[in-house]
Amino acid sequence: MQPLRVLIGCECSGIVRRAFAARGHDAWSCDLKPAEDGSNRHMICDVREALGLGWDLMVLCHPPCTRLANSGVRWLHEAPTNPPDEVTMAERAGWREMSAADRLAIMWRLLDEGAALFSDCWNAPIERVAYENPVMHKYGKARIENFEPPKQSVQPWQFGTDPDGPDNVKKRTCLWLRGLPKLTLTGTLDGSTARDEIHRATPGPERKAFRSRFFPGLADAMAKQWGDYAAEACRRAA
Protein backbone atom coordinates (compact mmCIF):
# COMPACT_ATOMS: atom_id res chain seq x y z
CA MET A 1 0.00 0.00 0.00
CA GLN A 2 1.29 3.43 -0.96
CA PRO A 3 1.61 5.62 2.15
CA LEU A 4 -0.67 8.65 2.23
CA ARG A 5 0.18 12.16 3.29
CA VAL A 6 -2.33 12.74 6.09
CA LEU A 7 -3.00 15.95 8.00
CA ILE A 8 -4.67 15.67 11.40
CA GLY A 9 -5.88 19.19 12.10
CA CYS A 10 -6.41 20.78 15.49
CA GLU A 11 -4.80 17.90 17.39
CA CYS A 12 -2.08 18.11 20.03
CA SER A 13 -2.68 14.74 21.76
CA GLY A 14 -1.33 12.71 18.83
CA ILE A 15 -4.00 10.01 19.21
CA VAL A 16 -5.26 10.18 15.63
CA ARG A 17 -1.83 10.96 14.15
CA ARG A 18 -0.35 7.86 15.77
CA ALA A 19 -3.24 5.70 14.52
CA PHE A 20 -2.52 6.68 10.92
CA ALA A 21 1.26 6.46 11.40
CA ALA A 22 0.89 2.92 12.80
CA ARG A 23 -0.58 1.91 9.45
CA GLY A 24 2.42 3.26 7.57
CA HIS A 25 1.12 6.67 6.54
CA ASP A 26 3.05 9.95 6.51
CA ALA A 27 0.83 11.49 9.17
CA TRP A 28 1.26 14.94 10.68
CA SER A 29 -0.73 16.74 13.34
CA CYS A 30 -1.21 20.49 13.56
CA ASP A 31 -2.37 22.69 16.42
CA LEU A 32 -1.72 26.01 18.12
CA LYS A 33 -0.29 24.01 21.03
CA PRO A 34 2.82 21.79 21.03
CA ALA A 35 2.41 18.03 20.67
CA GLU A 36 1.77 16.37 24.02
CA ASP A 37 3.89 13.39 23.00
CA GLY A 38 6.81 15.56 21.84
CA SER A 39 6.56 14.28 18.27
CA ASN A 40 8.57 15.97 15.53
CA ARG A 41 5.70 15.25 13.15
CA HIS A 42 3.64 18.08 14.54
CA MET A 43 3.24 21.64 13.27
CA ILE A 44 2.51 24.47 15.67
CA CYS A 45 0.35 26.83 13.65
CA ASP A 46 -3.18 27.63 12.54
CA VAL A 47 -4.29 24.59 10.53
CA ARG A 48 -5.17 26.89 7.62
CA GLU A 49 -1.48 27.60 7.13
CA ALA A 50 -0.93 23.91 6.33
CA LEU A 51 -3.85 23.26 3.98
CA GLY A 52 -1.88 23.71 0.77
CA LEU A 53 0.99 21.34 1.53
CA GLY A 54 -0.11 18.47 -0.71
CA TRP A 55 -2.20 16.19 1.52
CA ASP A 56 -4.08 13.11 0.32
CA LEU A 57 -6.41 13.16 3.31
CA MET A 58 -7.27 15.57 6.11
CA VAL A 59 -9.05 14.71 9.35
CA LEU A 60 -10.08 17.48 11.73
CA CYS A 61 -10.88 15.81 15.02
CA HIS A 62 -10.62 18.60 17.55
CA PRO A 63 -11.55 21.90 15.86
CA PRO A 64 -12.78 24.75 18.09
CA CYS A 65 -16.51 24.11 18.00
CA THR A 66 -18.08 25.81 21.01
CA ARG A 67 -19.61 28.69 19.04
CA LEU A 68 -21.05 26.41 16.35
CA ALA A 69 -22.49 23.81 18.71
CA ASN A 70 -26.24 23.75 19.20
CA SER A 71 -25.67 23.26 22.92
CA GLY A 72 -24.31 26.81 23.14
CA VAL A 73 -26.77 28.65 20.91
CA ARG A 74 -28.32 30.37 23.92
CA TRP A 75 -25.20 32.52 24.30
CA LEU A 76 -26.06 34.23 21.01
CA HIS A 77 -29.15 35.67 22.65
CA GLU A 78 -27.83 36.34 26.14
CA ALA A 79 -24.07 36.57 26.56
CA PRO A 80 -22.56 34.56 29.43
CA THR A 81 -21.64 36.22 32.70
CA ASN A 82 -18.05 35.04 32.42
CA PRO A 83 -15.96 35.71 29.29
CA PRO A 84 -15.50 32.81 26.85
CA ASP A 85 -12.05 31.31 26.38
CA GLU A 86 -11.72 32.72 22.87
CA VAL A 87 -11.93 36.43 23.74
CA THR A 88 -8.91 38.73 23.70
CA MET A 89 -7.10 39.68 26.89
CA ALA A 90 -8.55 43.18 26.70
CA GLU A 91 -12.07 41.82 26.28
CA ARG A 92 -11.56 39.44 29.16
CA ALA A 93 -10.37 42.25 31.44
CA GLY A 94 -13.32 44.47 30.63
CA TRP A 95 -16.04 41.84 30.22
CA ARG A 96 -18.02 42.58 33.36
CA GLU A 97 -18.06 46.31 32.66
CA MET A 98 -19.31 45.90 29.09
CA SER A 99 -22.89 46.49 28.08
CA ALA A 100 -25.02 43.49 27.22
CA ALA A 101 -25.06 44.63 23.59
CA ASP A 102 -21.24 44.77 23.43
CA ARG A 103 -20.91 41.30 24.91
CA LEU A 104 -23.45 39.91 22.45
CA ALA A 105 -21.56 41.51 19.57
CA ILE A 106 -18.43 39.65 20.67
CA MET A 107 -20.33 36.36 20.83
CA TRP A 108 -21.51 36.82 17.25
CA ARG A 109 -17.98 37.71 16.16
CA LEU A 110 -16.70 34.49 17.73
CA LEU A 111 -19.39 32.60 15.83
CA ASP A 112 -18.18 34.19 12.59
CA GLU A 113 -14.60 33.15 13.39
CA GLY A 114 -15.63 29.56 14.11
CA ALA A 115 -17.67 29.36 10.92
CA ALA A 116 -14.77 30.80 8.91
CA LEU A 117 -12.46 28.05 10.19
CA PHE A 118 -14.98 25.38 9.25
CA SER A 119 -15.48 26.93 5.79
CA ASP A 120 -11.77 27.24 5.07
CA CYS A 121 -11.07 23.63 6.01
CA TRP A 122 -14.19 22.16 4.43
CA ASN A 123 -13.37 23.90 1.13
CA ALA A 124 -9.62 23.23 1.31
CA PRO A 125 -7.77 21.99 -1.80
CA ILE A 126 -7.66 18.44 -0.41
CA GLU A 127 -9.59 15.67 -2.13
CA ARG A 128 -10.65 13.80 1.01
CA VAL A 129 -11.77 15.63 4.14
CA ALA A 130 -13.36 14.48 7.40
CA TYR A 131 -14.51 17.16 9.83
CA GLU A 132 -15.71 16.28 13.33
CA ASN A 133 -18.09 18.60 15.17
CA PRO A 134 -21.06 18.45 17.52
CA VAL A 135 -24.62 19.06 16.34
CA MET A 136 -24.59 22.52 14.77
CA HIS A 137 -27.14 25.33 15.17
CA LYS A 138 -28.78 27.14 12.24
CA TYR A 139 -26.67 30.30 12.56
CA GLY A 140 -23.50 28.31 12.07
CA LYS A 141 -24.88 26.41 9.09
CA ALA A 142 -25.88 29.65 7.38
CA ARG A 143 -22.33 31.02 7.60
CA ILE A 144 -20.46 28.04 6.14
CA GLU A 145 -19.61 28.07 2.45
CA ASN A 146 -20.92 25.00 0.58
CA PHE A 147 -22.47 23.68 3.78
CA GLU A 148 -23.77 20.12 3.72
CA PRO A 149 -25.40 18.12 6.52
CA PRO A 150 -23.11 15.68 8.32
CA LYS A 151 -22.94 12.29 6.63
CA GLN A 152 -22.79 10.31 9.88
CA SER A 153 -23.27 10.52 13.63
CA VAL A 154 -21.37 8.13 15.92
CA GLN A 155 -20.66 7.46 19.58
CA PRO A 156 -17.20 6.49 20.94
CA TRP A 157 -18.59 3.37 22.60
CA GLN A 158 -19.60 2.05 19.16
CA PHE A 159 -15.87 1.53 18.49
CA GLY A 160 -14.97 0.06 21.88
CA THR A 161 -14.54 -3.51 23.12
CA ASP A 162 -13.67 -3.00 26.80
CA PRO A 163 -16.42 -1.79 29.18
CA ASP A 164 -13.71 -0.21 31.34
CA GLY A 165 -11.74 1.20 28.42
CA PRO A 166 -11.43 4.79 27.18
CA ASP A 167 -13.91 4.29 24.32
CA ASN A 168 -16.91 3.32 26.46
CA VAL A 169 -18.13 6.90 26.66
CA LYS A 170 -21.21 8.82 25.53
CA LYS A 171 -20.40 11.72 23.20
CA ARG A 172 -22.37 12.15 20.02
CA THR A 173 -19.99 13.07 17.23
CA CYS A 174 -21.12 14.30 13.81
CA LEU A 175 -18.88 13.62 10.82
CA TRP A 176 -18.87 15.84 7.76
CA LEU A 177 -17.29 13.79 4.97
CA ARG A 178 -16.05 14.80 1.53
CA GLY A 179 -14.53 12.10 -0.65
CA LEU A 180 -14.72 9.54 2.14
CA PRO A 181 -17.21 6.81 3.12
CA LYS A 182 -19.12 6.48 6.36
CA LEU A 183 -17.32 4.54 9.06
CA THR A 184 -18.31 0.95 9.76
CA LEU A 185 -18.82 0.41 13.49
CA THR A 186 -16.12 -1.85 14.93
CA GLY A 187 -17.04 -2.18 18.61
CA THR A 188 -18.73 -4.93 20.59
CA LEU A 189 -20.37 -2.76 23.26
CA ASP A 190 -24.09 -1.95 23.31
CA GLY A 191 -23.97 1.44 25.04
CA SER A 192 -25.72 0.27 28.20
CA THR A 193 -22.57 0.73 30.30
CA ALA A 194 -21.26 3.81 28.46
CA ARG A 195 -20.04 6.50 30.84
CA ASP A 196 -21.38 10.07 30.78
CA GLU A 197 -18.10 11.57 31.99
CA ILE A 198 -17.75 14.01 29.09
CA HIS A 199 -21.00 15.84 29.81
CA ARG A 200 -20.50 15.65 33.57
CA ALA A 201 -16.92 16.94 33.55
CA THR A 202 -16.21 19.21 36.50
CA PRO A 203 -15.92 22.91 35.58
CA GLY A 204 -12.36 24.18 35.69
CA PRO A 205 -9.29 25.02 33.61
CA GLU A 206 -8.87 21.43 32.35
CA ARG A 207 -12.52 20.84 31.41
CA LYS A 208 -12.23 22.02 27.80
CA ALA A 209 -9.15 19.88 27.10
CA PHE A 210 -10.74 16.84 28.75
CA ARG A 211 -13.95 17.19 26.74
CA SER A 212 -12.04 17.53 23.45
CA ARG A 213 -9.79 14.49 23.81
CA PHE A 214 -10.24 11.86 21.13
CA PHE A 215 -10.90 8.13 21.48
CA PRO A 216 -8.43 5.43 20.39
CA GLY A 217 -11.02 2.99 19.03
CA LEU A 218 -12.57 5.65 16.82
CA ALA A 219 -9.11 6.84 15.76
CA ASP A 220 -8.11 3.30 14.76
CA ALA A 221 -11.29 2.88 12.73
CA MET A 222 -10.60 6.14 10.90
CA ALA A 223 -7.01 5.17 10.15
CA LYS A 224 -7.89 1.72 8.85
CA GLN A 225 -11.08 2.45 6.94
CA TRP A 226 -10.37 5.91 5.55
CA GLY A 227 -6.68 5.17 5.10
CA ASP A 228 -7.38 2.01 3.11
CA TYR A 229 -10.12 3.71 1.08
CA ALA A 230 -7.97 6.71 0.20
CA ALA A 231 -4.93 4.56 -0.60
CA GLU A 232 -6.98 2.48 -3.02
CA ALA A 233 -8.42 5.62 -4.62
CA CYS A 234 -4.93 7.03 -5.09
CA ARG A 235 -3.73 3.73 -6.56
CA ARG A 236 -6.54 3.68 -9.11
CA ALA A 237 -5.91 7.29 -10.08
CA ALA A 238 -2.17 6.76 -10.57
C-alpha positions as a Markdown table, in Angstrom:
| # | Residue | x | y | z |
|---|---|---|---|---|
| 1 | Met | 0.0 | 0.0 | 0.0 |
| 2 | Gln | 1.3 | 3.4 | -1.0 |
| 3 | Pro | 1.6 | 5.6 | 2.2 |
| 4 | Leu | -0.7 | 8.6 | 2.2 |
| 5 | Arg | 0.2 | 12.2 | 3.3 |
| 6 | Val | -2.3 | 12.7 | 6.1 |
| 7 | Leu | -3.0 | 15.9 | 8.0 |
| 8 | Ile | -4.7 | 15.7 | 11.4 |
| 9 | Gly | -5.9 | 19.2 | 12.1 |
| 10 | Cys | -6.4 | 20.8 | 15.5 |
| 11 | Glu | -4.8 | 17.9 | 17.4 |
| 12 | Cys | -2.1 | 18.1 | 20.0 |
| 13 | Ser | -2.7 | 14.7 | 21.8 |
| 14 | Gly | -1.3 | 12.7 | 18.8 |
| 15 | Ile | -4.0 | 10.0 | 19.2 |
| 16 | Val | -5.3 | 10.2 | 15.6 |
| 17 | Arg | -1.8 | 11.0 | 14.1 |
| 18 | Arg | -0.3 | 7.9 | 15.8 |
| 19 | Ala | -3.2 | 5.7 | 14.5 |
| 20 | Phe | -2.5 | 6.7 | 10.9 |
| 21 | Ala | 1.3 | 6.5 | 11.4 |
| 22 | Ala | 0.9 | 2.9 | 12.8 |
| 23 | Arg | -0.6 | 1.9 | 9.4 |
| 24 | Gly | 2.4 | 3.3 | 7.6 |
| 25 | His | 1.1 | 6.7 | 6.5 |
| 26 | Asp | 3.0 | 9.9 | 6.5 |
| 27 | Ala | 0.8 | 11.5 | 9.2 |
| 28 | Trp | 1.3 | 14.9 | 10.7 |
| 29 | Ser | -0.7 | 16.7 | 13.3 |
| 30 | Cys | -1.2 | 20.5 | 13.6 |
| 31 | Asp | -2.4 | 22.7 | 16.4 |
| 32 | Leu | -1.7 | 26.0 | 18.1 |
| 33 | Lys | -0.3 | 24.0 | 21.0 |
| 34 | Pro | 2.8 | 21.8 | 21.0 |
| 35 | Ala | 2.4 | 18.0 | 20.7 |
| 36 | Glu | 1.8 | 16.4 | 24.0 |
| 37 | Asp | 3.9 | 13.4 | 23.0 |
| 38 | Gly | 6.8 | 15.6 | 21.8 |
| 39 | Ser | 6.6 | 14.3 | 18.3 |
| 40 | Asn | 8.6 | 16.0 | 15.5 |
| 41 | Arg | 5.7 | 15.2 | 13.2 |
| 42 | His | 3.6 | 18.1 | 14.5 |
| 43 | Met | 3.2 | 21.6 | 13.3 |
| 44 | Ile | 2.5 | 24.5 | 15.7 |
| 45 | Cys | 0.4 | 26.8 | 13.6 |
| 46 | Asp | -3.2 | 27.6 | 12.5 |
| 47 | Val | -4.3 | 24.6 | 10.5 |
| 48 | Arg | -5.2 | 26.9 | 7.6 |
| 49 | Glu | -1.5 | 27.6 | 7.1 |
| 50 | Ala | -0.9 | 23.9 | 6.3 |
| 51 | Leu | -3.9 | 23.3 | 4.0 |
| 52 | Gly | -1.9 | 23.7 | 0.8 |
| 53 | Leu | 1.0 | 21.3 | 1.5 |
| 54 | Gly | -0.1 | 18.5 | -0.7 |
| 55 | Trp | -2.2 | 16.2 | 1.5 |
| 56 | Asp | -4.1 | 13.1 | 0.3 |
| 57 | Leu | -6.4 | 13.2 | 3.3 |
| 58 | Met | -7.3 | 15.6 | 6.1 |
| 59 | Val | -9.0 | 14.7 | 9.4 |
| 60 | Leu | -10.1 | 17.5 | 11.7 |
| 61 | Cys | -10.9 | 15.8 | 15.0 |
| 62 | His | -10.6 | 18.6 | 17.6 |
| 63 | Pro | -11.5 | 21.9 | 15.9 |
| 64 | Pro | -12.8 | 24.7 | 18.1 |
| 65 | Cys | -16.5 | 24.1 | 18.0 |
| 66 | Thr | -18.1 | 25.8 | 21.0 |
| 67 | Arg | -19.6 | 28.7 | 19.0 |
| 68 | Leu | -21.1 | 26.4 | 16.3 |
| 69 | Ala | -22.5 | 23.8 | 18.7 |
| 70 | Asn | -26.2 | 23.7 | 19.2 |
| 71 | Ser | -25.7 | 23.3 | 22.9 |
| 72 | Gly | -24.3 | 26.8 | 23.1 |
| 73 | Val | -26.8 | 28.6 | 20.9 |
| 74 | Arg | -28.3 | 30.4 | 23.9 |
| 75 | Trp | -25.2 | 32.5 | 24.3 |
| 76 | Leu | -26.1 | 34.2 | 21.0 |
| 77 | His | -29.1 | 35.7 | 22.7 |
| 78 | Glu | -27.8 | 36.3 | 26.1 |
| 79 | Ala | -24.1 | 36.6 | 26.6 |
| 80 | Pro | -22.6 | 34.6 | 29.4 |
| 81 | Thr | -21.6 | 36.2 | 32.7 |
| 82 | Asn | -18.0 | 35.0 | 32.4 |
| 83 | Pro | -16.0 | 35.7 | 29.3 |
| 84 | Pro | -15.5 | 32.8 | 26.9 |
| 85 | Asp | -12.0 | 31.3 | 26.4 |
| 86 | Glu | -11.7 | 32.7 | 22.9 |
| 87 | Val | -11.9 | 36.4 | 23.7 |
| 88 | Thr | -8.9 | 38.7 | 23.7 |
| 89 | Met | -7.1 | 39.7 | 26.9 |
| 90 | Ala | -8.6 | 43.2 | 26.7 |
| 91 | Glu | -12.1 | 41.8 | 26.3 |
| 92 | Arg | -11.6 | 39.4 | 29.2 |
| 93 | Ala | -10.4 | 42.3 | 31.4 |
| 94 | Gly | -13.3 | 44.5 | 30.6 |
| 95 | Trp | -16.0 | 41.8 | 30.2 |
| 96 | Arg | -18.0 | 42.6 | 33.4 |
| 97 | Glu | -18.1 | 46.3 | 32.7 |
| 98 | Met | -19.3 | 45.9 | 29.1 |
| 99 | Ser | -22.9 | 46.5 | 28.1 |
| 100 | Ala | -25.0 | 43.5 | 27.2 |
| 101 | Ala | -25.1 | 44.6 | 23.6 |
| 102 | Asp | -21.2 | 44.8 | 23.4 |
| 103 | Arg | -20.9 | 41.3 | 24.9 |
| 104 | Leu | -23.4 | 39.9 | 22.5 |
| 105 | Ala | -21.6 | 41.5 | 19.6 |
| 106 | Ile | -18.4 | 39.7 | 20.7 |
| 107 | Met | -20.3 | 36.4 | 20.8 |
| 108 | Trp | -21.5 | 36.8 | 17.2 |
| 109 | Arg | -18.0 | 37.7 | 16.2 |
| 110 | Leu | -16.7 | 34.5 | 17.7 |
| 111 | Leu | -19.4 | 32.6 | 15.8 |
| 112 | Asp | -18.2 | 34.2 | 12.6 |
| 113 | Glu | -14.6 | 33.1 | 13.4 |
| 114 | Gly | -15.6 | 29.6 | 14.1 |
| 115 | Ala | -17.7 | 29.4 | 10.9 |
| 116 | Ala | -14.8 | 30.8 | 8.9 |
| 117 | Leu | -12.5 | 28.1 | 10.2 |
| 118 | Phe | -15.0 | 25.4 | 9.2 |
| 119 | Ser | -15.5 | 26.9 | 5.8 |
| 120 | Asp | -11.8 | 27.2 | 5.1 |
| 121 | Cys | -11.1 | 23.6 | 6.0 |
| 122 | Trp | -14.2 | 22.2 | 4.4 |
| 123 | Asn | -13.4 | 23.9 | 1.1 |
| 124 | Ala | -9.6 | 23.2 | 1.3 |
| 125 | Pro | -7.8 | 22.0 | -1.8 |
| 126 | Ile | -7.7 | 18.4 | -0.4 |
| 127 | Glu | -9.6 | 15.7 | -2.1 |
| 128 | Arg | -10.6 | 13.8 | 1.0 |
| 129 | Val | -11.8 | 15.6 | 4.1 |
| 130 | Ala | -13.4 | 14.5 | 7.4 |
| 131 | Tyr | -14.5 | 17.2 | 9.8 |
| 132 | Glu | -15.7 | 16.3 | 13.3 |
| 133 | Asn | -18.1 | 18.6 | 15.2 |
| 134 | Pro | -21.1 | 18.4 | 17.5 |
| 135 | Val | -24.6 | 19.1 | 16.3 |
| 136 | Met | -24.6 | 22.5 | 14.8 |
| 137 | His | -27.1 | 25.3 | 15.2 |
| 138 | Lys | -28.8 | 27.1 | 12.2 |
| 139 | Tyr | -26.7 | 30.3 | 12.6 |
| 140 | Gly | -23.5 | 28.3 | 12.1 |
| 141 | Lys | -24.9 | 26.4 | 9.1 |
| 142 | Ala | -25.9 | 29.7 | 7.4 |
| 143 | Arg | -22.3 | 31.0 | 7.6 |
| 144 | Ile | -20.5 | 28.0 | 6.1 |
| 145 | Glu | -19.6 | 28.1 | 2.4 |
| 146 | Asn | -20.9 | 25.0 | 0.6 |
| 147 | Phe | -22.5 | 23.7 | 3.8 |
| 148 | Glu | -23.8 | 20.1 | 3.7 |
| 149 | Pro | -25.4 | 18.1 | 6.5 |
| 150 | Pro | -23.1 | 15.7 | 8.3 |
| 151 | Lys | -22.9 | 12.3 | 6.6 |
| 152 | Gln | -22.8 | 10.3 | 9.9 |
| 153 | Ser | -23.3 | 10.5 | 13.6 |
| 154 | Val | -21.4 | 8.1 | 15.9 |
| 155 | Gln | -20.7 | 7.5 | 19.6 |
| 156 | Pro | -17.2 | 6.5 | 20.9 |
| 157 | Trp | -18.6 | 3.4 | 22.6 |
| 158 | Gln | -19.6 | 2.1 | 19.2 |
| 159 | Phe | -15.9 | 1.5 | 18.5 |
| 160 | Gly | -15.0 | 0.1 | 21.9 |
| 161 | Thr | -14.5 | -3.5 | 23.1 |
| 162 | Asp | -13.7 | -3.0 | 26.8 |
| 163 | Pro | -16.4 | -1.8 | 29.2 |
| 164 | Asp | -13.7 | -0.2 | 31.3 |
| 165 | Gly | -11.7 | 1.2 | 28.4 |
| 166 | Pro | -11.4 | 4.8 | 27.2 |
| 167 | Asp | -13.9 | 4.3 | 24.3 |
| 168 | Asn | -16.9 | 3.3 | 26.5 |
| 169 | Val | -18.1 | 6.9 | 26.7 |
| 170 | Lys | -21.2 | 8.8 | 25.5 |
| 171 | Lys | -20.4 | 11.7 | 23.2 |
| 172 | Arg | -22.4 | 12.1 | 20.0 |
| 173 | Thr | -20.0 | 13.1 | 17.2 |
| 174 | Cys | -21.1 | 14.3 | 13.8 |
| 175 | Leu | -18.9 | 13.6 | 10.8 |
| 176 | Trp | -18.9 | 15.8 | 7.8 |
| 177 | Leu | -17.3 | 13.8 | 5.0 |
| 178 | Arg | -16.0 | 14.8 | 1.5 |
| 179 | Gly | -14.5 | 12.1 | -0.7 |
| 180 | Leu | -14.7 | 9.5 | 2.1 |
| 181 | Pro | -17.2 | 6.8 | 3.1 |
| 182 | Lys | -19.1 | 6.5 | 6.4 |
| 183 | Leu | -17.3 | 4.5 | 9.1 |
| 184 | Thr | -18.3 | 1.0 | 9.8 |
| 185 | Leu | -18.8 | 0.4 | 13.5 |
| 186 | Thr | -16.1 | -1.9 | 14.9 |
| 187 | Gly | -17.0 | -2.2 | 18.6 |
| 188 | Thr | -18.7 | -4.9 | 20.6 |
| 189 | Leu | -20.4 | -2.8 | 23.3 |
| 190 | Asp | -24.1 | -1.9 | 23.3 |
| 191 | Gly | -24.0 | 1.4 | 25.0 |
| 192 | Ser | -25.7 | 0.3 | 28.2 |
| 193 | Thr | -22.6 | 0.7 | 30.3 |
| 194 | Ala | -21.3 | 3.8 | 28.5 |
| 195 | Arg | -20.0 | 6.5 | 30.8 |
| 196 | Asp | -21.4 | 10.1 | 30.8 |
| 197 | Glu | -18.1 | 11.6 | 32.0 |
| 198 | Ile | -17.8 | 14.0 | 29.1 |
| 199 | His | -21.0 | 15.8 | 29.8 |
| 200 | Arg | -20.5 | 15.6 | 33.6 |
| 201 | Ala | -16.9 | 16.9 | 33.5 |
| 202 | Thr | -16.2 | 19.2 | 36.5 |
| 203 | Pro | -15.9 | 22.9 | 35.6 |
| 204 | Gly | -12.4 | 24.2 | 35.7 |
| 205 | Pro | -9.3 | 25.0 | 33.6 |
| 206 | Glu | -8.9 | 21.4 | 32.4 |
| 207 | Arg | -12.5 | 20.8 | 31.4 |
| 208 | Lys | -12.2 | 22.0 | 27.8 |
| 209 | Ala | -9.1 | 19.9 | 27.1 |
| 210 | Phe | -10.7 | 16.8 | 28.8 |
| 211 | Arg | -13.9 | 17.2 | 26.7 |
| 212 | Ser | -12.0 | 17.5 | 23.5 |
| 213 | Arg | -9.8 | 14.5 | 23.8 |
| 214 | Phe | -10.2 | 11.9 | 21.1 |
| 215 | Phe | -10.9 | 8.1 | 21.5 |
| 216 | Pro | -8.4 | 5.4 | 20.4 |
| 217 | Gly | -11.0 | 3.0 | 19.0 |
| 218 | Leu | -12.6 | 5.6 | 16.8 |
| 219 | Ala | -9.1 | 6.8 | 15.8 |
| 220 | Asp | -8.1 | 3.3 | 14.8 |
| 221 | Ala | -11.3 | 2.9 | 12.7 |
| 222 | Met | -10.6 | 6.1 | 10.9 |
| 223 | Ala | -7.0 | 5.2 | 10.2 |
| 224 | Lys | -7.9 | 1.7 | 8.9 |
| 225 | Gln | -11.1 | 2.5 | 6.9 |
| 226 | Trp | -10.4 | 5.9 | 5.6 |
| 227 | Gly | -6.7 | 5.2 | 5.1 |
| 228 | Asp | -7.4 | 2.0 | 3.1 |
| 229 | Tyr | -10.1 | 3.7 | 1.1 |
| 230 | Ala | -8.0 | 6.7 | 0.2 |
| 231 | Ala | -4.9 | 4.6 | -0.6 |
| 232 | Glu | -7.0 | 2.5 | -3.0 |
| 233 | Ala | -8.4 | 5.6 | -4.6 |
| 234 | Cys | -4.9 | 7.0 | -5.1 |
| 235 | Arg | -3.7 | 3.7 | -6.6 |
| 236 | Arg | -6.5 | 3.7 | -9.1 |
| 237 | Ala | -5.9 | 7.3 | -10.1 |
| 238 | Ala | -2.2 | 6.8 | -10.6 |
